Amino acid sequence: MAMRTRLTWEQEKCLQNYFEGKRFCLLYKASVQKFSQQNLLRKCQDQGPTMIVVYSGKCVVGMYLHEGFQEKEVSITLFALQETGLSRLAKIPVLPNSLFCYRNSSDFFILLEEKTVTIDSAIRKKLRLPSSHDVSSIQECEAFRCDELLDERTTTGIAVLHSNLLHALRNYKPYGDLIHQTRILLLGPIGAGKSSFVNSVKSVFRGSITHQALVGCDENGISDKYRTYSIMSKDDSGPLPFVLCDSLGLDEDAGLHTDDVRHILNGHTPDRYQFDTMKPITSNHPKYIHDPVLKDRIHCVVFVFDINSFELLSCELVAKIKQIRRDLIKHGILHLALLTHVDSLDWITKGDLIDIYNCSPVKSKLERFHRIFGFALSDILVVSNYVSEWQLDPVKDKLILSALKEILYTANEFLEDLPLNKYID
């Protein structure tokens, strides 16, 4: 049976954040491989960066050896994890092997055979540990190899997946060649990240960061016009076969009018139309599209939410969004949810973005979102938009491209089922 660490998920994430996103591989566990200095050192020899953790009562105390076990004096980082999950750090110079033998001059050492850890009062104070005793008994000791989360093998795998996704999306075709470009409408609360998603998609296909869609933090939002954005490929071979449609944010009192949503869906709203929060577009507008055809319509709707704040939305706004969903369902228009800013969740590290849907905080958020808005879990996507970065990141690209692929496949399902749908009145 494989050994399992006693570190909780939260404790491990806390340590990963402190030590630059490492992946911890359990090498030694005293209760399984005996409380033996010799066994520990044999397991940890030539393993590179190493972390030793001892469990004493309610305290978890450990040390991080940035260079692993060396025959020379190095600087190690001591840490303590209390019930709060916070770690207090202190650095001391030490000869690594001396940490496991008794030396009167040592400030910190572990005697595995005696199942004790000795920490002098000055270090205890820095680590915010109880200072009544310098010697504490230990119930467990674990040693970990500390690998890079994005090692060469992982990076290569992401690069291959990234290339495959780009190829698939560049060769995407709307179902049945019924239209030349699929239209995707982005709806959501003000500041949810709709325009940032547009910029992120454009950036990935362009190969560099772009900010064509205006993004800001104004409480009333930045997007006050209906905009349709074609996506250009890096090789300037022309626009790709899909269009992202950005709109005014939803709000309980102001924001996008529900009647404007209906006009957009049916293809009556022209590009760059200036929204009026008090009244929707009418057929008297000089650029109103009176006789829209299939290419003018919306073929998939994506509701965009900030993963950190969707639970704070007012009851009135939640009700408004649910009503729009009911209208979409009634008229057979397929739709998905897109949660942004996933990288800013507590405890999330860059390595978690590789397999984000299996990450505990994300799973919890998806469950809560499902309970509030009723979306099926399989219809909820997550991304990390480009907001302040100057360079592309292959891990973020993978999330963006994966979400876009699901959106376009959903649009094709709508087109395939089109004979069963009618225009919204």
N, C-alpha and C positions, 0 to 999 in steps of 0.2 A: 504493500500500500504506500502511495506517495506521501511524503511528509507535508504537513500543512503548518503555516506560521500561525502564531497566536496574535499577530498584529491584526487589528480590525481594518476594514476597508478605509475608514476615515483616517486612521493613524498612518496607513501606508501612503495614502494620497498626500497627507501633510508632509511626510518625509520626502516624497517625490518632488513636491513643490520646493522644499528647501534645498534639495540636492540636484536641482536642474533636470528634473524629469527622468530620473533613472528607473530602470526596471529591476526589481529585486528578485534574484534567483536563490532560493534557500539551499545552502550547502551543508549546513550542520545544525542539528537539533539535539541538545544535551540529553533530553529525556529518552531519545531514541538511540543515540550513538555514544552514550555515557558522558558523565560530567568529567571530561578529560581534556586537559590542556593539549596533550599530544595529539588527540583525535581532532580537535578544533584546528590546530596549526597545520596538520597534514591536509585537511580538507580545504583550507584557505590559501595554501601555498601557491604562488604564481597565478592567482585568480584576478589580479588587477584590483581596481577599487573595491573595497570590502566594507560591509557594515556589520557590527556586532551589537546585538540587543540582548539585555538581561531584564527579566521580569521579577520585580521585588515588591510583593504586596500589591498596592494599587498603582505603583509607579512603574513606568517603563523607561529604562535608562540605557543609553547606547553610545557608540562611537562610530564615526565614519572615517575610514582611512582612505584618503583620496588617491594615494599611490599604492595601496595594498600593503602587504607585509614586506618590509624592507630590512636590510641589515644596518641601515643608517637611521639617524634621528630624523623624524618627519613631524609635520604639524597635523594633528588629528582634530576632528570636531566632535565634541561631546554634546549630547542632547538629552532632554527628558520630555516624555509625553505624559501629561497628567490627564485627569478625567475630562478636562476641557478640550483635549485634543491638540493643544498648542505646544509647541516645542521651543524651549529656551536654549540658546546655543552658547558654547564657550570653546575656545581653541587653546590647545596646549601642545608644546613640543614633547615628543616622546620617542623612545626606541620601541617599535611595535611589540616585539617579543617580550619585553619587560612588563607588558600590561597583564601578563598571566603568571607572574611570580612575585613573591613578597619582597619589597624593597622599601626600607624606611623612608627614603627620600621621595617615593612616588606619591602623587596627588590622587591618582586613580588607578586601581588595578583589580583584577578579577581572579579569584582563586576557585577554579572550577571544582577541584576535588573536595574542597571545603564548602562549596556552594555559598560563597560570600562575595560581595562586592564592596570595596573600600573607596570612599569618596571624601576628600578632606572638606572641612567646613566652608572654606572660601569658594570652592567649586559648587558645593551644595547650594550656597547662597545664590550664585549666578544662575544655577539651574532651577532655583525656587523649589528646592526639595526640603523636606523636614530636616532640621539641623540637630536633632537630639542625639543621633548616633552617626558616627562615621562609617560603621560597618553594618551592612544589611544582608540578610539571607536572601538567596535567590531561588525561585521555583523553576526557572527555565532560562536557557541561554540559546540564542540562535545566531547563526552567521549567514550572511548573504553576499553573493557576488552582485555587483552593481553594474549592470549593462546599460548601454545607451538605448533608449527607447526606439530611436530611429537608426538602427544599425544598417550596415551595407545591404544585407539581405532584405530587410524591410523596405528600405528606400528603393531598391531595385524593383520589388514587387509593386510598390505604389506607382513607380514610373511606368511600368507595363500596363497596369490598370488604367492609369491616366491616359496613356496613348490609345488604349482600346476604346475608352469612353469617348474621347475626342473623335476618333475615327467613326464610331457608330453614330454620333450626333451630326457630324458633317455629312454623313450619308443617309440621314433620316429623310423619309418621304412621307408626307401626309397620306393617310389611307385612301387607296383607290385613285390617287392623283386628282381628287375632287377639287383641290385648291393648290395653289403654289406655296402658300405660307400659312402655317397654323397660327392662330391668334390666341395668346394666353393673357387673360385679364388678372391683374394683381389687385386684390382688395384687402383691406385691413385697417386697424386703428392708426391714427396719426403717430408717426415715429416708429412704426413696427419694423421698418427695414425694406419696404417695397422698392424704393429707388436704389437703395444699396444693393439689392439683389440684381436689379437691372445692370448696374455698373459692374458687379462681380461677374455676371455671365459674359458681358462684353469684354471684360478684362481677360478672362480665361481664354476666349477664342482669339483675342487680339495678341495675346502673349505678353502684355504689359498692362499696368494699372491705368484705368481710365475713369473719368468722373463726368461723363456726359450728362447723366441724370443728376440734377441738383439734389444734394443731401444736406440736411441741417437738423438742428435740435429745437427749432422754434416750436412753441406749444401748439401752434395752429398748423404746423407742418410746412413743408416747402413746396410740394407738388400741388399746384392749384389749377393745373391744366391737364386735360386728357392727352397723353403722349403715347405714341406707338413707336417702339424702337426696334429697328431691324438689327440683326447681329451680323457683323462682318467677320470673315475668316482672316487669319493672319496673312494668307497668300494673296489677298485682294481679288479672290476669284468671284466676288459678288456676294450678295446677302444670303444667309443660310435660310432654310425653309421654315422658319418660325419667327414670330414677332411677339415681343413682350409689351403689354399695354399697361401703363402706369396711370394711376388716378388719384384724385383727392382722397385723403384719409377719412375713415368712418369715425363719427362722433355721435354721442347720444342726442345732442341738441343741434349742432351745426354739421360740418363735414359733408361728405358726399350724400346727396339726396337719393333715397331709394328708387325714385322714378328715373333718375339719371342712370342707375345701375341697369334698369330695364332697357333704356335706350342704347346703352353701350352694348349690351348683350345682343340686341337685335341688329346692330350695325348702323344705327342712325347718327352716331356721334362722330364728328370729324376730328382728325388729329389737330392738336393744339387748341381745342375748344376750352374756353375759360369758364370754369365752373362758377355757378352762383349757388351758395349754400341755402338760399331762401327759396329758390324755384328752379326746377329742372329745365333742360333744353326743350324747346317746342318746335313744331314744324315750321314756325315763322322765322326761325333762325336762318340767316342767309346761307350758311354752309351745312344746314341739316341735310342728311342723306335720306332722301324720300323713298328710294327704291333699292334698299341694300340687297346684295346678293350674298351667296354663301361665304365668299372670301372676306366680306366686311364683318361678318358675325364673329362672336367669341366662341371658341371651340373647347375651351377648358378654363375654369376659374380656380385661382389659387388664393386662399385666404392666408395672409401673412401676419404673424404675431411675434412679438418679442418673447422669447422663452422665459425671461426673468420677470415679466410684468403682466402676462395675460390673466393671472389670478387677481390682479388689482383692478381690472376693468369694471366699470359700473354695471349694475344690473340692467339699466336701460340700454347700454351699448351691447351687452351680451344678448339681450332680447332682440335688438335690431339685427344683429348678425345671424341669430337663429331664424329670424323671419326671412332674411335673404336666402338662407340655406333652404328653407321650406319651399320658396319660390323656385329655386334651382332644381330641387328634387321633383317638384310638381311638373316641371317642363323638361325633365330628362337631361339637364345640363350637368355633366360630371364635374366634380370639384375636389380639391385636396387642401390640406393645411400645411403651411411651411413655417416652422419655428426658427427664428434667427437668433444670433448671439449665443449659440450653444457653448462657445469657447469661454464665455464669461461666467458660466455657472460655477459655484463653489466646488472646489476639489477637482475640477476638470483640468487635466494636463494635455499637452499637445499629443502625447501618445494615445490618449483616450479617443481622439478624433479619428484614429484609424479604424476602430470598431465601435463607433459612438452609440449604436443602438443597443449594445450589450452593457453599457455603462450605467451603474445603479442610479445616479442622480437623473440621468436622462430618462430612464425607464419610469422613474417616479413622476417626472414632469409629464411624460406622455400619458400616463394613467390619469393624472389630474385634468389634463387638457381634454381627454376623452370623456371624463365625467361631466365637465362643464359644458362642452359644445357638442358632444355626441358623435364626433368623427370616429370612424373605425381606426384602430391603432395602425392598420396597414395603410391608411390614407394620411398619416401624419409624417411629414419629412422634416429633417433638421439640417441647418447649414450654419456655417460661419462666414458671414459676408466680409468682403474687403471694405474696411472703413477708414483706417488711418495708415495702412501699410503702403510701402513704396515698391515692394517686390512681391511677385507671386509666390505662393507656397503650394507645393504639390499635394499636401494633405488637405488643405482647404479646397483646392481645385477638385479633388476627388469627391468631396461632399457636394459641392455645387453641381458638378457634372452628373453625379448619381441622382440628385434631386431633379435636375432638368430632364434626365432620361425618363424618370417615372412620370413627370408632368406630360411629356410629349406622347408617351405610350397611352396615358389616360385620354389625351385629346384624340388619338387615333381610335380609341374605343367609342368615343362620342361620334366620330365621323362614320365609323362602321355601322353604328346603330341609327344613323341619321333618318332613314325613312320612317322611323317610329316617332320622330320629334317634329314639332311644329314651332313656328315663330311665336314668341311671347306677345300677347296682345298689349 
